Amino acid sequence: MTQAVAKILEEAGQLSVAERADLADRIVENLSNNVPPEIAAAQIREVRRRIAQIESGEVAAIPSDDALAQIRRMLDSARPTN
């Protein structure tokens, strides 16, 4: 990690939750402007496929809180223990 990134992260840690969320959104938006067209097209196809799966009943949507909790558990279990 560069010193510039470390400084930005340190300063971001002093922001409110809402401000950090806004910053994250802006960073993601900035990154998405640089996605090659073929990758953007593949992403759109995948979103459409997943929507079709939900609409057909092939898969069931779960509440976002449940999904985030599941992701956090997976990440926690994947972290190396010291």
FENFEN-V384492 format. One line per field, one symbol per residue. phi: phi as a letter, one per 30 degrees, with the letter a starting at -180 (. if undefined). psi: psi as a letter, one per 20 degrees, with the letter a starting at -180 (. if undefined). Layout:
phi: ???
psi: ???
//
This chain:
phi: .ddddddddddddcddedddddddeddddddddcddeddeddddddddddddddddidbcdbeeddddddddddddddddcc
psi: prhggggggghhiirrggghggggghgggghhijpqhhggghggggggghghgghijhqpqqqhggghgggggggghipqq.
//
